[in-house]
Amino acid sequence: MFQLGKTLVSEEIIEKDFVCNLSACKGACCVDGDAGAPLTEKETEILVDIYARVKPFLREEGIEAIEAQGAFVKGEDGEWETPLVGNSECAYVIFNEQNIAKCGLEQAFEKGVTKWKKPVSCHLYPIRVTEYTELTAVNYHKWQLCDPACQLGESLQVPIYRFVKDALIRKFGKKWYTELEDIAEEYHSSKA
């Protein structure tokens, strides 16, 4: 781990490679698991505000789950998250013709219906951020479902921090990301 401002960053995000391989995993990270996507307090408000505009992009099962549970729920860990359909997929998930899971929130954003892409936790994946009183931990979340993404990332030589560049800038800012790039460059130079 190394410290960057008020963040503690796992070296794995500069060491490991990753590029989502949706043709292999079918978007399983949005479907498998026992909890919804982590949300910030501000994101819960956004979900409520945009729900009526996003609703036409969602599946009937997702709409039913959201209308029964709410636009967001409190998870077992006491944190906010997206609701689930049948304790499985995220209520905001949709499926394309190839049965690949996609994000209904992101679809609405891409069509210009909203100005909010999706929860930052989804945008950052496979990075998970944990807020503490004094520092924020930035870690790689290894999940067997993403083995094809690790293999594709290796073949393309794309480290995690580059794969999620836009999300890291969204979360921490351009200056923070530029400093991360400098650290990564120094790190790789020292390994050469």
Sequence and secondary structure as in RCSB ss.txt:
>XXXX:A:sequence
MFQLGKTLVSEEIIEKDFVCNLSACKGACCVDGDAGAPLTEKETEILVDIYARVKPFLREEGIEAIEAQGAFVKG
EDGEWETPLVGNSECAYVIFNEQNIAKCGLEQAFEKGVTKWKKPVSCHLYPIRVTEYTELTAVNYHKWQLCDPAC
QLGESLQVPIYRFVKDALIRKFGKKWYTELEDIAEEYHSSKA
>XXXX:A:secstr
 EEETTEEE THHHHSB    HHHHTTGGGTSSSS  B  HHHHHHHHHHHHHHGGGS HHHHHHHHHH SSEE 
TTS EE  EETTTEETTEEE TT  EEEHHHHHHHTTS S  S HHHHHTTEEEEE SS EEEEE   GGGHHHH
HHHHHHT BHHHHTHHHHHHHH HHHHHHHHHHHHHHHHHH 
